[in-house]
């Protein structure tokens, strides 16, 4: 059965009589959300490291570095 509210409710409505339901959350419940959050965090850190390297290279060549307005706030603060 799909773990979507509409599928679960449709299934339960088809059962006869009065029901008492207990719901248990398993280890896979929020796996996708956790993976997306971990990926976002990894990409953000990688982007920050790359931007810092680029800016350090420019500064080493005496090229002034300006933070563009479109830059995410985390990079602007740390770079």
C-alpha positions in Angstrom: 0.0 0.0 0.0 1.2 3.5 -0.8 2.1 5.6 2.3 0.0 8.5 1.3 -2.9 9.8 3.3 -5.5 9.4 0.5 -4.6 5.7 -0.1 -4.6 4.8 3.6 -7.9 6.6 4.2 -9.5 4.9 1.1 -8.3 1.5 2.4 -9.7 2.1 5.9 -13.0 3.4 4.6 -13.4 0.1 2.8 -13.1 -2.0 6.0 -16.4 -2.9 7.7 -17.2 -2.1 11.3 -15.7 0.2 13.9 -11.9 0.5 13.8 -9.3 1.5 16.3 -6.0 2.2 14.6 -2.5 2.5 16.0 0.1 4.0 13.7 3.8 3.3 14.1 6.6 5.2 12.3 9.4 3.0 11.0 13.0 3.8 10.2 12.1 4.6 6.5 9.5 7.2 7.5 11.5 10.4 6.8 14.5 8.8 4.9 13.9 10.9 1.8 13.6 14.2 3.7 16.8 13.4 5.7 18.7 12.6 2.5 17.6 15.8 0.9 18.6 17.8 3.9 22.0 16.1 4.0 22.5 16.7 0.3 21.6 20.4 0.7 24.0 20.8 3.6 26.8 19.0 1.6 26.3 21.1 -1.5 26.2 24.3 0.6 29.4 23.5 2.3 31.1 22.5 -1.0 29.9 25.8 -2.7 31.3 27.8 0.3 34.7 26.0 0.0 34.9 26.6 -3.7 34.0 30.2 -3.5 36.6 30.7 -0.7 39.3 29.1 -2.9 38.4 31.3 -5.9 38.4 34.4 -3.8 41.8 33.5 -2.2 43.3 32.9 -5.6 42.0 36.3 -6.8 43.3 38.0 -3.7 46.7 36.3 -4.2 46.8 37.9 -7.6 45.9 41.3 -6.0 42.5 41.3 -7.7 39.9 42.9 -5.4 37.0 40.5 -4.6 33.5 41.9 -4.3 30.5 39.8 -3.0 27.7 40.0 -5.5 24.1 40.6 -4.3 22.9 37.3 -5.7 25.4 35.4 -3.5 23.7 33.3 -0.7 24.0 35.0 2.7 26.1 32.1 4.1 28.8 32.6 1.5 28.7 36.4 1.8 29.3 36.1 5.5 32.0 33.5 5.4 33.8 34.6 2.3 
